Amino acid sequence: MIEVVLDTETTGLSVKDGHRIVEIGCIELDNLIPTKNKFHCYLNPERKVSEKALEVHGYSDEFLSTKKKFKEVANEFLKFIKGKRLIIHNAEFDLSHLNNELNLIGMKKIDSDILDTLTLARDKFPGSSISLDALCKRYQIDNSKRTQHNALIDCELLSKVYINLTDQKEPSLNFNVDENKEKQIIVNNVSYYKKIIHPSEDEIKNHKNYLKNNLKKNFF
């Protein structure tokens, strides 16, 4: 299955307040394997970035003023996502902004199949923090590059979170064995971490004694 992990950054929270998109990032997955196909652009929102949004992503009005407007990249973006399921964390937010941008230039709303990883995480970990950073911490995914929000970096992190959330198990698993207790598992070039718990010598001894005392056939 071909899927696209998608994220946006904006001038503020709500389209009702006139906020616009300043960045779109997309990474294509082919059966969970990231391909070389990516879509990324910064956009001139034709309005000022709110102070809170500036703190989140750091894109200044001056930086964005020289970028393309959404109408200049709309067709390329729609072509990239056409016929592919979209993987989005908090899809309602990103789709509201994307559909607003499309509406402003007289184009139809996005009609792609959508999978919201926020919903997946909420169902799997009720009552727990399910932000992207929290999920990276839970799955021990390195998010040290995420000093501020960046659509493409967030897509890369979300692709790794996604494979953990869906508990995908592919036939070709490679274990990079080292002496540490935490092992890196590579699934179709997407890395995540599982903690390997080794039994103590006493536990092994007690287990052997249990087998000797409880099994009719002595294997030792």
Backbone as JSON Lines, residues from 0, in Angstrom:
{"i":0,"aa":"M","n":[0.84,-1.2,0.0],"ca":[0.0,0.0,0.0],"c":[0.87,1.25,0.0]}
{"i":1,"aa":"I","n":[0.5,2.19,-0.85],"ca":[1.21,3.47,-0.89],"c":[0.51,4.44,0.05]}
{"i":2,"aa":"E","n":[1.27,5.02,0.96],"ca":[0.74,5.98,1.91],"c":[1.63,7.22,1.92]}
{"i":3,"aa":"V","n":[1.09,8.3,2.43],"ca":[1.85,9.54,2.57],"c":[1.71,10.06,3.99]}
{"i":4,"aa":"V","n":[2.83,10.2,4.68],"ca":[2.85,10.84,5.99],"c":[2.91,12.34,5.75]}
{"i":5,"aa":"L","n":[1.99,13.08,6.36],"ca":[1.83,14.5,6.04],"c":[1.8,15.35,7.31]}
{"i":6,"aa":"D","n":[2.4,16.53,7.21],"ca":[2.35,17.49,8.32],"c":[2.39,18.9,7.77]}
{"i":7,"aa":"T","n":[1.79,19.82,8.5],"ca":[1.84,21.23,8.11],"c":[2.24,22.08,9.31]}
{"i":8,"aa":"E","n":[2.75,23.27,9.01],"ca":[2.95,24.32,10.02],"c":[2.16,25.53,9.55]}
{"i":9,"aa":"T","n":[1.66,26.31,10.49],"ca":[0.74,27.4,10.16],"c":[1.09,28.7,10.89]}
{"i":10,"aa":"T","n":[0.36,29.75,10.54],"ca":[0.56,31.04,11.21],"c":[-0.14,31.09,12.56]}
{"i":11,"aa":"G","n":[-1.02,30.14,12.82],"ca":[-1.77,30.11,14.08],"c":[-2.71,28.92,14.08]}
{"i":12,"aa":"L","n":[-3.55,28.83,15.1],"ca":[-4.34,27.63,15.3],"c":[-5.55,27.48,14.36]}
{"i":13,"aa":"S","n":[-6.38,28.49,14.26],"ca":[-7.67,28.3,13.61],"c":[-7.8,29.06,12.29]}
{"i":14,"aa":"V","n":[-8.4,28.37,11.3],"ca":[-8.68,29.03,10.03],"c":[-9.78,30.09,10.22]}
{"i":15,"aa":"K","n":[-10.58,29.94,11.27],"ca":[-11.64,30.91,11.54],"c":[-11.07,32.29,11.88]}
{"i":16,"aa":"D","n":[-9.83,32.29,12.34],"ca":[-9.14,33.54,12.65],"c":[-8.27,34.0,11.49]}
{"i":17,"aa":"G","n":[-8.44,33.36,10.34],"ca":[-7.71,33.76,9.14],"c":[-6.3,33.21,9.03]}
{"i":18,"aa":"H","n":[-5.97,32.21,9.84],"ca":[-4.61,31.68,9.8],"c":[-4.38,30.81,8.56]}
{"i":19,"aa":"R","n":[-3.13,30.79,8.13],"ca":[-2.76,30.15,6.86],"c":[-1.59,29.18,7.07]}
{"i":20,"aa":"I","n":[-1.33,28.38,6.05],"ca":[-0.24,27.4,6.08],"c":[1.07,28.07,5.68]}
{"i":21,"aa":"V","n":[2.15,27.74,6.41],"ca":[3.48,28.26,6.06],"c":[4.45,27.16,5.62]}
{"i":22,"aa":"E","n":[4.08,25.9,5.85],"ca":[4.96,24.8,5.46],"c":[4.14,23.51,5.29]}
{"i":23,"aa":"I","n":[4.47,22.75,4.25],"ca":[3.88,21.43,4.03],"c":[5.01,20.43,3.86]}
{"i":24,"aa":"G","n":[4.91,19.31,4.57],"ca":[5.9,18.25,4.43],"c":[5.2,16.92,4.19]}
{"i":25,"aa":"C","n":[5.7,16.13,3.26],"ca":[5.12,14.81,2.95],"c":[6.24,13.81,2.69]}
{"i":26,"aa":"I","n":[6.08,12.6,3.24],"ca":[6.99,11.5,2.96],"c":[6.16,10.31,2.47]}
{"i":27,"aa":"E","n":[6.55,9.73,1.38],"ca":[5.82,8.58,0.82],"c":[6.32,7.28,1.43]}
{"i":28,"aa":"L","n":[5.37,6.39,1.77],"ca":[5.68,5.05,2.26],"c":[5.12,4.02,1.29]}
{"i":29,"aa":"D","n":[5.9,3.01,0.99],"ca":[5.45,1.88,0.17],"c":[5.51,0.64,1.04]}
{"i":30,"aa":"N","n":[4.34,0.17,1.52],"ca":[4.29,-0.93,2.48],"c":[5.21,-0.66,3.66]}
{"i":31,"aa":"L","n":[5.09,0.54,4.18],"ca":[5.82,1.02,5.37],"c":[7.27,1.38,5.11]}
{"i":32,"aa":"I","n":[7.75,1.17,3.89],"ca":[9.13,1.52,3.56],"c":[9.17,2.95,3.01]}
{"i":33,"aa":"P","n":[9.9,3.85,3.65],"ca":[10.01,5.2,3.09],"c":[10.68,5.16,1.72]}
{"i":34,"aa":"T","n":[10.05,5.77,0.75],"ca":[10.63,5.85,-0.58],"c":[11.44,7.15,-0.67]}
{"i":35,"aa":"K","n":[12.01,7.39,-1.83],"ca":[12.76,8.63,-2.02],"c":[11.85,9.8,-2.38]}
{"i":36,"aa":"N","n":[10.56,9.52,-2.53],"ca":[9.62,10.55,-2.94],"c":[9.17,11.39,-1.74]}
{"i":37,"aa":"K","n":[9.45,12.66,-1.81],"ca":[9.06,13.6,-0.75],"c":[8.48,14.86,-1.39]}
{"i":38,"aa":"F","n":[7.63,15.51,-0.64],"ca":[7.14,16.83,-1.05],"c":[7.36,17.77,0.12]}
{"i":39,"aa":"H","n":[7.99,18.89,-0.16],"ca":[8.26,19.85,0.92],"c":[8.31,21.25,0.36]}
{"i":40,"aa":"C","n":[7.65,22.17,1.04],"ca":[7.72,23.57,0.62],"c":[7.38,24.49,1.78]}
{"i":41,"aa":"Y","n":[8.01,25.67,1.76],"ca":[7.62,26.77,2.64],"c":[6.69,27.66,1.83]}
{"i":42,"aa":"L","n":[5.76,28.31,2.51],"ca":[4.77,29.11,1.81],"c":[4.67,30.52,2.38]}
{"i":43,"aa":"N","n":[4.42,31.46,1.49],"ca":[4.11,32.84,1.9],"c":[2.63,32.87,2.28]}
{"i":44,"aa":"P","n":[2.31,33.05,3.56],"ca":[0.91,32.99,4.0],"c":[0.12,34.26,3.72]}
{"i":45,"aa":"E","n":[0.81,35.28,3.24],"ca":[0.16,36.55,2.92],"c":[-0.49,37.19,4.16]}
{"i":46,"aa":"R","n":[0.09,36.93,5.29],"ca":[-0.33,37.54,6.56],"c":[0.78,37.33,7.57]}
{"i":47,"aa":"K","n":[0.67,37.95,8.71],"ca":[1.7,37.83,9.74],"c":[1.57,36.52,10.51]}
{"i":48,"aa":"V","n":[2.7,36.01,10.95],"ca":[2.74,34.82,11.8],"c":[2.48,35.26,13.24]}
{"i":49,"aa":"S","n":[1.61,34.55,13.94],"ca":[1.33,34.89,15.34],"c":[2.56,34.63,16.2]}
{"i":50,"aa":"E","n":[2.63,35.3,17.32],"ca":[3.79,35.13,18.23],"c":[3.91,33.7,18.72]}
{"i":51,"aa":"K","n":[2.77,33.09,19.06],"ca":[2.81,31.71,19.56],"c":[3.29,30.75,18.49]}
{"i":52,"aa":"A","n":[2.84,30.94,17.24],"ca":[3.27,30.07,16.14],"c":[4.76,30.26,15.86]}
{"i":53,"aa":"L","n":[5.23,31.49,15.96],"ca":[6.65,31.77,15.76],"c":[7.5,31.03,16.78]}
{"i":54,"aa":"E","n":[7.02,30.95,18.01],"ca":[7.73,30.2,19.05],"c":[7.78,28.71,18.73]}
{"i":55,"aa":"V","n":[6.73,28.21,18.08],"ca":[6.63,26.78,17.77],"c":[7.56,26.38,16.64]}
{"i":56,"aa":"H","n":[7.5,27.13,15.51],"ca":[8.29,26.7,14.35],"c":[9.43,27.65,13.97]}
{"i":57,"aa":"G","n":[9.4,28.89,14.4],"ca":[10.51,29.8,14.16],"c":[10.56,30.44,12.78]}
{"i":58,"aa":"Y","n":[9.49,30.31,11.97],"ca":[9.48,30.88,10.62],"c":[8.98,32.33,10.69]}
{"i":59,"aa":"S","n":[9.87,33.27,10.43],"ca":[9.54,34.69,10.56],"c":[8.81,35.19,9.32]}
{"i":60,"aa":"D","n":[8.17,36.33,9.45],"ca":[7.49,36.96,8.32],"c":[8.49,37.27,7.21]}
{"i":61,"aa":"E","n":[9.67,37.72,7.58],"ca":[10.7,38.05,6.6],"c":[11.13,36.81,5.81]}
{"i":62,"aa":"F","n":[11.33,35.7,6.52],"ca":[11.73,34.45,5.86],"c":[10.65,33.97,4.89]}
{"i":63,"aa":"L","n":[9.4,34.05,5.29],"ca":[8.31,33.51,4.48],"c":[7.91,34.44,3.33]}
{"i":64,"aa":"S","n":[8.27,35.69,3.42],"ca":[7.84,36.68,2.42],"c":[8.37,36.38,1.02]}
{"i":65,"aa":"T","n":[9.47,35.64,0.93],"ca":[10.08,35.33,-0.37],"c":[9.64,33.98,-0.93]}
{"i":66,"aa":"K","n":[8.79,33.25,-0.2],"ca":[8.39,31.91,-0.61],"c":[7.18,31.95,-1.55]}
{"i":67,"aa":"K","n":[6.92,30.82,-2.18],"ca":[5.77,30.72,-3.09],"c":[4.46,30.77,-2.31]}
{"i":68,"aa":"K","n":[3.41,31.18,-2.98],"ca":[2.08,31.15,-2.41],"c":[1.46,29.77,-2.65]}
{"i":69,"aa":"F","n":[0.46,29.42,-1.85],"ca":[-0.12,28.08,-1.95],"c":[-0.64,27.79,-3.35]}
{"i":70,"aa":"K","n":[-1.25,28.77,-3.99],"ca":[-1.82,28.54,-5.31],"c":[-0.75,28.13,-6.34]}
{"i":71,"aa":"E","n":[0.51,28.47,-6.06],"ca":[1.6,28.13,-6.98],"c":[2.08,26.69,-6.82]}
{"i":72,"aa":"V","n":[1.75,26.06,-5.69],"ca":[2.21,24.68,-5.44],"c":[1.05,23.71,-5.33]}
{"i":73,"aa":"A","n":[-0.18,24.21,-5.39],"ca":[-1.36,23.37,-5.13],"c":[-1.44,22.16,-6.04]}
{"i":74,"aa":"N","n":[-1.26,22.35,-7.32],"ca":[-1.38,21.24,-8.27],"c":[-0.3,20.18,-8.04]}
{"i":75,"aa":"E","n":[0.91,20.62,-7.77],"ca":[2.01,19.69,-7.5],"c":[1.73,18.89,-6.21]}
{"i":76,"aa":"F","n":[1.22,19.57,-5.21],"ca":[0.89,18.91,-3.95],"c":[-0.22,17.88,-4.14]}
{"i":77,"aa":"L","n":[-1.29,18.26,-4.81],"ca":[-2.41,17.35,-5.03],"c":[-2.0,16.14,-5.87]}
{"i":78,"aa":"K","n":[-1.12,16.36,-6.81],"ca":[-0.62,15.25,-7.64],"c":[0.18,14.28,-6.78]}
{"i":79,"aa":"F","n":[0.94,14.8,-5.81],"ca":[1.77,13.95,-4.96],"c":[0.91,13.05,-4.07]}
{"i":80,"aa":"I","n":[-0.19,13.57,-3.54],"ca":[-1.0,12.78,-2.6],"c":[-2.12,12.0,-3.28]}
{"i":81,"aa":"K","n":[-2.34,12.18,-4.55],"ca":[-3.47,11.58,-5.26],"c":[-3.46,10.05,-5.14]}
{"i":82,"aa":"G","n":[-4.58,9.48,-4.72],"ca":[-4.74,8.04,-4.65],"c":[-4.0,7.36,-3.51]}
{"i":83,"aa":"K","n":[-3.47,8.13,-2.57],"ca":[-2.69,7.57,-1.47],"c":[-3.36,7.88,-0.13]}
{"i":84,"aa":"R","n":[-3.3,6.92,0.78],"ca":[-3.83,7.18,2.12],"c":[-2.91,8.14,2.85]}
{"i":85,"aa":"L","n":[-3.49,9.1,3.55],"ca":[-2.72,10.1,4.27],"c":[-2.62,9.72,5.75]}
{"i":86,"aa":"I","n":[-1.4,9.72,6.27],"ca":[-1.13,9.44,7.68],"c":[-0.81,10.78,8.35]}
{"i":87,"aa":"I","n":[-1.69,11.21,9.26],"ca":[-1.56,12.54,9.86],"c":[-1.78,12.43,11.37]}
{"i":88,"aa":"H","n":[-0.99,13.17,12.13],"ca":[-1.17,13.23,13.58],"c":[-2.02,14.46,13.9]}
{"i":89,"aa":"N","n":[-3.24,14.22,14.38],"ca":[-4.25,15.26,14.57],"c":[-4.72,15.77,13.22]}
{"i":90,"aa":"A","n":[-5.33,14.86,12.47],"ca":[-5.72,15.13,11.09],"c":[-6.7,16.3,10.96]}
{"i":91,"aa":"E","n":[-7.56,16.47,11.93],"ca":[-8.55,17.54,11.86],"c":[-7.89,18.91,11.67]}
{"i":92,"aa":"F","n":[-6.78,19.13,12.38],"ca":[-6.08,20.41,12.28],"c":[-5.5,20.62,10.88]}
{"i":93,"aa":"D","n":[-4.71,19.64,10.42],"ca":[-4.04,19.8,9.12],"c":[-5.03,19.87,7.97]}
{"i":94,"aa":"L","n":[-6.07,19.03,8.02],"ca":[-7.05,19.02,6.94],"c":[-7.86,20.31,6.9]}
{"i":95,"aa":"S","n":[-8.17,20.86,8.06],"ca":[-8.93,22.12,8.07],"c":[-8.14,23.22,7.38]}
{"i":96,"aa":"H","n":[-6.83,23.25,7.61],"ca":[-5.99,24.28,6.99],"c":[-5.78,24.0,5.5]}
{"i":97,"aa":"L","n":[-5.55,22.75,5.15],"ca":[-5.34,22.41,3.74],"c":[-6.61,22.68,2.93]}
{"i":98,"aa":"N","n":[-7.75,22.27,3.46],"ca":[-9.01,22.5,2.74],"c":[-9.36,23.98,2.67]}
{"i":99,"aa":"N","n":[-8.97,24.73,3.68],"ca":[-9.17,26.18,3.62],"c":[-8.34,26.81,2.51]}
{"i":100,"aa":"E","n":[-7.09,26.37,2.4],"ca":[-6.22,26.89,1.33],"c":[-6.8,26.55,-0.05]}
{"i":101,"aa":"L","n":[-7.3,25.32,-0.19],"ca":[-7.89,24.91,-1.47],"c":[-9.16,25.71,-1.77]}
{"i":102,"aa":"N","n":[-9.95,25.95,-0.73],"ca":[-11.18,26.73,-0.91],"c":[-10.88,28.16,-1.34]}
{"i":103,"aa":"L","n":[-9.82,28.74,-0.81],"ca":[-9.47,30.12,-1.13],"c":[-9.09,30.31,-2.6]}
{"i":104,"aa":"I","n":[-8.65,29.22,-3.23],"ca":[-8.29,29.31,-4.66],"c":[-9.3,28.57,-5.54]}
{"i":105,"aa":"G","n":[-10.47,28.27,-4.97],"ca":[-11.56,27.69,-5.74],"c":[-11.39,26.23,-6.11]}
{"i":106,"aa":"M","n":[-10.65,25.48,-5.29],"ca":[-10.45,24.06,-5.58],"c":[-11.18,23.19,-4.56]}
{"i":107,"aa":"K","n":[-11.44,21.92,-4.94],"ca":[-12.2,21.01,-4.09],"c":[-11.39,20.56,-2.88]}
{"i":108,"aa":"K","n":[-12.12,20.12,-1.85],"ca":[-11.48,19.6,-0.65],"c":[-10.76,18.28,-0.93]}
{"i":109,"aa":"I","n":[-9.82,17.96,-0.07],"ca":[-9.11,16.69,-0.17],"c":[-10.07,15.54,0.12]}
{"i":110,"aa":"D","n":[-10.08,14.53,-0.75],"ca":[-10.99,13.4,-0.57],"c":[-10.23,12.09,-0.35]}
{"i":111,"aa":"S","n":[-8.97,12.19,0.07],"ca":[-8.15,11.0,0.3],"c":[-8.62,10.23,1.53]}
{"i":112,"aa":"D","n":[-8.28,8.94,1.57],"ca":[-8.48,8.14,2.77],"c":[-7.51,8.66,3.84]}
{"i":113,"aa":"I","n":[-8.0,8.83,5.06],"ca":[-7.21,9.44,6.12],"c":[-7.04,8.47,7.29]}
{"i":114,"aa":"L","n":[-5.82,8.35,7.8],"ca":[-5.58,7.63,9.05],"c":[-4.98,8.61,10.04]}
{"i":115,"aa":"D","n":[-5.68,8.83,11.15],"ca":[-5.23,9.78,12.16],"c":[-4.5,9.03,13.27]}
{"i":116,"aa":"T","n":[-3.19,9.24,13.37],"ca":[-2.4,8.54,14.39],"c":[-2.73,9.04,15.79]}
{"i":117,"aa":"L","n":[-3.3,10.23,15.91],"ca":[-3.73,10.72,17.22],"c":[-4.85,9.83,17.77]}
{"i":118,"aa":"T","n":[-5.77,9.44,16.89],"ca":[-6.86,8.55,17.29],"c":[-6.33,7.17,17.65]}
{"i":119,"aa":"L","n":[-5.39,6.67,16.85],"ca":[-4.76,5.38,17.16],"c":[-4.11,5.41,18.54]}
{"i":120,"aa":"A","n":[-3.37,6.47,18.8],"ca":[-2.66,6.59,20.07],"c":[-3.63,6.73,21.24]}
{"i":121,"aa":"R","n":[-4.7,7.49,21.05],"ca":[-5.69,7.68,22.11],"c":[-6.36,6.35,22.47]}
{"i":122,"aa":"D","n":[-6.65,5.53,21.46],"ca":[-7.26,4.23,21.71],"c":[-6.29,3.26,22.39]}
{"i":123,"aa":"K","n":[-5.03,3.38,22.03],"ca":[-4.03,2.45,22.56],"c":[-3.54,2.84,23.94]}
{"i":124,"aa":"F","n":[-3.47,4.15,24.21],"ca":[-2.94,4.63,25.5],"c":[-3.92,5.62,26.13]}
{"i":125,"aa":"P","n":[-5.12,5.17,26.5],"ca":[-6.11,6.09,27.07],"c":[-5.59,6.75,28.35]}
{"i":126,"aa":"G","n":[-5.76,8.06,28.41],"ca":[-5.34,8.8,29.6],"c":[-3.89,9.23,29.61]}
{"i":127,"aa":"S","n":[-3.11,8.76,28.62],"ca":[-1.7,9.12,28.56],"c":[-1.47,10.26,27.56]}
{"i":128,"aa":"S","n":[-0.34,10.92,27.68],"ca":[0.02,11.96,26.72],"c":[0.28,11.31,25.36]}
{"i":129,"aa":"I","n":[-0.31,11.88,24.32],"ca":[-0.18,11.28,22.98],"c":[0.32,12.3,21.96]}
{"i":130,"aa":"S","n":[1.06,13.3,22.43],"ca":[1.72,14.21,21.5],"c":[2.81,13.45,20.75]}
{"i":131,"aa":"L","n":[3.29,14.02,19.67],"ca":[4.34,13.35,18.89],"c":[5.59,13.16,19.75]}
{"i":132,"aa":"D","n":[5.95,14.16,20.54],"ca":[7.12,14.03,21.41],"c":[6.92,12.93,22.44]}
{"i":133,"aa":"A","n":[5.71,12.86,23.02],"ca":[5.42,11.84,24.03],"c":[5.5,10.44,23.44]}
{"i":134,"aa":"L","n":[5.01,10.28,22.21],"ca":[5.04,8.97,21.56],"c":[6.46,8.59,21.17]}
{"i":135,"aa":"C","n":[7.26,9.57,20.76],"ca":[8.67,9.3,20.48],"c":[9.37,8.81,21.75]}
{"i":136,"aa":"K","n":[9.07,9.44,22.87],"ca":[9.65,9.03,24.14],"c":[9.2,7.62,24.52]}
{"i":137,"aa":"R","n":[7.93,7.34,24.34],"ca":[7.39,6.02,24.68],"c":[8.08,4.92,23.86]}
{"i":138,"aa":"Y","n":[8.29,5.18,22.57],"ca":[8.88,4.17,21.69],"c":[10.4,4.34,21.54]}
{"i":139,"aa":"Q","n":[10.97,5.23,22.34],"ca":[12.41,5.46,22.34],"c":[12.94,5.79,20.94]}
{"i":140,"aa":"I","n":[12.23,6.69,20.28],"ca":[12.63,7.19,18.97],"c":[13.37,8.51,19.17]}
{"i":141,"aa":"D","n":[14.54,8.63,18.6],"ca":[15.37,9.83,18.78],"c":[14.73,11.03,18.09]}
{"i":142,"aa":"N","n":[14.29,12.0,18.87],"ca":[13.71,13.22,18.31],"c":[14.55,14.45,18.66]}
{"i":143,"aa":"S","n":[15.85,14.22,18.85],"ca":[16.74,15.31,19.27],"c":[16.85,16.42,18.21]}
{"i":144,"aa":"K","n":[16.56,16.09,16.94],"ca":[16.62,17.1,15.88],"c":[15.42,18.04,15.93]}
{"i":145,"aa":"R","n":[14.41,17.66,16.69],"ca":[13.17,18.43,16.73],"c":[13.25,19.51,17.81]}
{"i":146,"aa":"T","n":[14.15,20.46,17.62],"ca":[14.26,21.57,18.57],"c":[13.08,22.52,18.42]}
{"i":147,"aa":"Q","n":[12.55,22.62,17.2],"ca":[11.31,23.34,16.91],"c":[10.52,22.5,15.91]}
{"i":148,"aa":"H","n":[9.24,22.8,15.75],"ca":[8.43,22.05,14.8],"c":[8.93,22.32,13.38]}
{"i":149,"aa":"N","n":[9.04,21.26,12.62],"ca":[9.42,21.32,11.21],"c":[8.65,20.23,10.51]}
{"i":150,"aa":"A","n":[7.91,20.57,9.46],"ca":[6.98,19.61,8.84],"c":[7.67,18.35,8.36]}
{"i":151,"aa":"L","n":[8.85,18.48,7.75],"ca":[9.52,17.3,7.2],"c":[10.11,16.43,8.3]}
{"i":152,"aa":"I","n":[10.73,17.05,9.3],"ca":[11.27,16.29,10.43],"c":[10.13,15.59,11.17]}
{"i":153,"aa":"D","n":[9.02,16.3,11.35],"ca":[7.87,15.7,12.03],"c":[7.32,14.51,11.25]}
{"i":154,"aa":"C","n":[7.35,14.57,9.93],"ca":[6.92,13.44,9.1],"c":[7.83,12.24,9.3]}
{"i":155,"aa":"E","n":[9.12,12.48,9.36],"ca":[10.08,11.39,9.56],"c":[9.84,10.71,10.91]}
{"i":156,"aa":"L","n":[9.6,11.51,11.94],"ca":[9.33,10.95,13.27],"c":[7.99,10.21,13.29]}
{"i":157,"aa":"L","n":[7.0,10.81,12.66],"ca":[5.66,10.2,12.65],"c":[5.66,8.87,11.92]}
{"i":158,"aa":"S","n":[6.47,8.74,10.87],"ca":[6.53,7.47,10.15],"c":[7.02,6.35,11.06]}
{"i":159,"aa":"K","n":[7.94,6.68,11.97],"ca":[8.47,5.7,12.92],"c":[7.45,5.4,14.02]}
{"i":160,"aa":"V","n":[6.77,6.45,14.48],"ca":[5.71,6.25,15.48],"c":[4.59,5.4,14.9]}
{"i":161,"aa":"Y","n":[4.24,5.66,13.66],"ca":[3.14,4.96,12.98],"c":[3.35,3.45,12.97]}
{"i":162,"aa":"I","n":[4.55,3.02,12.63],"ca":[4.81,1.58,12.54],"c":[4.71,0.93,13.92]}
{"i":163,"aa":"N","n":[5.06,1.66,14.96],"ca":[4.91,1.15,16.33],"c":[3.44,1.1,16.74]}
{"i":164,"aa":"L","n":[2.7,2.14,16.43],"ca":[1.29,2.19,16.82],"c":[0.48,1.07,16.19]}
{"i":165,"aa":"T","n":[0.82,0.71,14.96],"ca":[0.05,-0.32,14.26],"c":[0.58,-1.72,14.52]}
{"i":166,"aa":"D","n":[1.67,-1.83,15.33],"ca":[2.25,-3.13,15.67],"c":[2.54,-3.97,14.43]}
{"i":167,"aa":"Q","n":[3.06,-3.32,13.41],"ca":[3.37,-4.05,12.18],"c":[4.54,-4.99,12.4]}
{"i":168,"aa":"K","n":[4.41,-6.18,11.9],"ca":[5.48,-7.17,11.98],"c":[5.73,-7.72,10.59]}
{"i":169,"aa":"E","n":[6.85,-7.36,10.03],"ca":[7.22,-7.81,8.7],"c":[8.07,-9.06,8.79]}
{"i":170,"aa":"P","n":[8.09,-9.9,7.76],"ca":[8.87,-11.14,7.81],"c":[10.37,-10.95,7.9]}
{"i":171,"aa":"S","n":[10.85,-9.78,7.42],"ca":[12.3,-9.57,7.43],"c":[12.67,-8.6,8.54]}
{"i":172,"aa":"L","n":[12.98,-9.15,9.7],"ca":[13.41,-8.35,10.84],"c":[14.9,-8.52,11.03]}
{"i":173,"aa":"N","n":[15.63,-7.42,11.15],"ca":[17.06,-7.47,11.41],"c":[17.33,-6.9,12.78]}
{"i":174,"aa":"F","n":[18.04,-7.64,13.61],"ca":[18.37,-7.17,14.94],"c":[19.83,-6.78,14.99]}
{"i":175,"aa":"N","n":[20.09,-5.52,15.3],"ca":[21.46,-5.05,15.46],"c":[21.87,-5.36,16.89]}
{"i":176,"aa":"V","n":[22.55,-6.47,17.09],"ca":[22.85,-6.94,18.43],"c":[24.04,-6.2,19.01]}
{"i":177,"aa":"D","n":[23.87,-5.71,20.22],"ca":[24.98,-5.13,20.95],"c":[24.85,-5.56,22.4]}
{"i":178,"aa":"E","n":[25.69,-5.03,23.24],"ca":[25.7,-5.46,24.63],"c":[24.71,-4.7,25.49]}
{"i":179,"aa":"N","n":[24.07,-3.69,24.91],"ca":[23.12,-2.91,25.69],"c":[21.8,-3.65,25.83]}
{"i":180,"aa":"K","n":[21.04,-3.26,26.81],"ca":[19.75,-3.91,27.03],"c":[18.71,-3.47,26.02]}
{"i":181,"aa":"E","n":[18.9,-2.29,25.44],"ca":[17.95,-1.81,24.45],"c":[18.46,-2.17,23.07]}
{"i":182,"aa":"K","n":[17.65,-2.9,22.3],"ca":[18.02,-3.34,20.98],"c":[17.29,-2.52,19.94]}
{"i":183,"aa":"Q","n":[18.0,-2.16,18.89],"ca":[17.35,-1.44,17.81],"c":[16.8,-2.47,16.84]}
{"i":184,"aa":"I","n":[15.53,-2.32,16.5],"ca":[14.88,-3.22,15.56],"c":[14.64,-2.44,14.27]}
{"i":185,"aa":"I","n":[15.1,-3.0,13.17],"ca":[14.91,-2.37,11.87],"c":[13.81,-3.11,11.13]}
{"i":186,"aa":"V","n":[12.72,-2.42,10.86],"ca":[11.62,-3.01,10.12],"c":[11.46,-2.21,8.84]}
{"i":187,"aa":"N","n":[11.85,-2.85,7.72],"ca":[11.76,-2.16,6.43],"c":[12.38,-0.78,6.45]}
{"i":188,"aa":"N","n":[13.59,-0.74,7.01],"ca":[14.38,0.5,7.05],"c":[13.85,1.54,8.02]}
{"i":189,"aa":"V","n":[12.81,1.2,8.78],"ca":[12.29,2.12,9.79],"c":[12.7,1.58,11.15]}
{"i":190,"aa":"S","n":[13.43,2.37,11.92],"ca":[13.98,1.88,13.18],"c":[13.11,2.27,14.36]}
{"i":191,"aa":"Y","n":[12.97,1.35,15.29],"ca":[12.37,1.66,16.57],"c":[13.0,0.76,17.6]}
{"i":192,"aa":"Y","n":[12.62,0.91,18.85],"ca":[13.35,0.25,19.92],"c":[12.43,-0.56,20.81]}
{"i":193,"aa":"K","n":[12.91,-1.73,21.18],"ca":[12.24,-2.56,22.16],"c":[13.26,-2.94,23.23]}
{"i":194,"aa":"K","n":[12.83,-2.92,24.47],"ca":[13.72,-3.26,25.56],"c":[13.73,-4.77,25.75]}
{"i":195,"aa":"I","n":[14.93,-5.38,25.71],"ca":[15.09,-6.81,25.91],"c":[15.41,-7.05,27.39]}
{"i":196,"aa":"I","n":[14.57,-7.81,28.06],"ca":[14.78,-8.1,29.48],"c":[15.38,-9.49,29.61]}
{"i":197,"aa":"H","n":[16.6,-9.57,30.13],"ca":[17.29,-10.84,30.29],"c":[17.06,-11.4,31.69]}
{"i":198,"aa":"P","n":[16.82,-12.73,31.82],"ca":[16.64,-13.33,33.14],"c":[17.96,-13.36,33.91]}
{"i":199,"aa":"S","n":[17.85,-13.25,35.23],"ca":[19.03,-13.34,36.07],"c":[19.45,-14.8,36.23]}
{"i":200,"aa":"E","n":[20.66,-15.02,36.76],"ca":[21.13,-16.39,36.98],"c":[20.22,-17.13,37.96]}
{"i":201,"aa":"D","n":[19.74,-16.43,38.98],"ca":[18.83,-17.05,39.94],"c":[17.52,-17.45,39.29]}
{"i":202,"aa":"E","n":[17.02,-16.6,38.4],"ca":[15.77,-16.92,37.71],"c":[15.94,-18.13,36.8]}
{"i":203,"aa":"I","n":[17.07,-18.23,36.13],"ca":[17.34,-19.39,35.28],"c":[17.43,-20.66,36.12]}
{"i":204,"aa":"K","n":[18.12,-20.55,37.26],"ca":[18.27,-21.7,38.16],"c":[16.92,-22.16,38.69]}
{"i":205,"aa":"N","n":[16.09,-21.19,39.12],"ca":[14.77,-21.53,39.64],"c":[13.89,-22.14,38.57]}
{"i":206,"aa":"H","n":[14.03,-21.68,37.35],"ca":[13.24,-22.22,36.25],"c":[13.63,-23.68,35.98]}
{"i":207,"aa":"K","n":[14.93,-23.96,36.0],"ca":[15.4,-25.34,35.79],"c":[14.89,-26.26,36.89]}
{"i":208,"aa":"N","n":[14.94,-25.77,38.13],"ca":[14.45,-26.57,39.26],"c":[12.95,-26.84,39.13]}
{"i":209,"aa":"Y","n":[12.23,-25.83,38.65],"ca":[10.79,-26.01,38.46],"c":[10.52,-27.11,37.44]}
{"i":210,"aa":"L","n":[11.26,-27.08,36.33],"ca":[11.07,-28.09,35.29],"c":[11.41,-29.49,35.8]}
{"i":211,"aa":"K","n":[12.48,-29.6,36.57],"ca":[12.89,-30.89,37.12],"c":[11.81,-31.46,38.05]}
{"i":212,"aa":"N","n":[11.22,-30.57,38.83],"ca":[10.26,-31.02,39.85],"c":[8.85,-31.24,39.3]}
{"i":213,"aa":"N","n":[8.56,-30.62,38.16],"ca":[7.18,-30.65,37.69],"c":[6.97,-31.4,36.38]}
{"i":214,"aa":"L","n":[8.05,-31.74,35.69],"ca":[7.91,-32.49,34.45],"c":[8.3,-33.95,34.68]}
{"i":215,"aa":"K","n":[7.53,-34.85,34.12],"ca":[7.81,-36.27,34.29],"c":[9.12,-36.64,33.61]}
{"i":216,"aa":"K","n":[9.36,-36.07,32.43],"ca":[10.58,-36.37,31.7],"c":[11.66,-35.41,32.13]}
{"i":217,"aa":"N","n":[12.81,-35.92,32.47],"ca":[13.91,-35.07,32.91],"c":[14.76,-34.68,31.7]}
{"i":218,"aa":"F","n":[14.76,-33.4,31.42],"ca":[15.51,-32.93,30.26],"c":[16.94,-32.54,30.63]}
{"i":219,"aa":"F","n":[17.33,-32.67,31.88],"ca":[18.62,-32.14,32.31],"c":[19.52,-33.28,32.77]}
